[in-house]
Amino acid sequence: MQIQRETAAEARAHRDMTEQTIADIARFLQDNFSQRVTAYIAGIEDAKQVGKWCKALNAPRYEAEVRLRTAYQIFKIIEEGENLHTARAWMIGMNPQLEDESPLQAIAEGHFKDVMAAARSYLRGDL
């Protein structure tokens, strides 16, 4: 039953991520983490670009979009299993499964599968 719940939560988060525009995702991340942190996740130095993405004035490059969508999807998985505040804290806190990096740092470095595994582990109560 727990596995079905996790699968359903992951499916909903995936669907949500695919249905959101990149402007919506950038805005969500900016609102929850700041413009500067969102730029860091995306791997860019100019944080003002995030504001332009939020307004749909332009779009991030492919690699940046992948990072942003990954961060959004994993945030939503944790949020569904817990709540908004816990999801935010989990995303920015040091994680022992990620060698004490935060999930946001790991996503910025391209360790997407590791962060997803850590999120699944967290929701199962393994940590």
ABEGO torsion letter per residue (X at the ends): XAAAAAAAAAAAAAAAAAABBAAAAAAAAAAAAEAAAAAAAAGBABAAAAAAAAAGABBBBAAAAAAAAAAAAAAAAAAAABBAAAAAAAAABBBAAAGGBBAAAAAAAGBAAAAAAAAAAAAAGAX
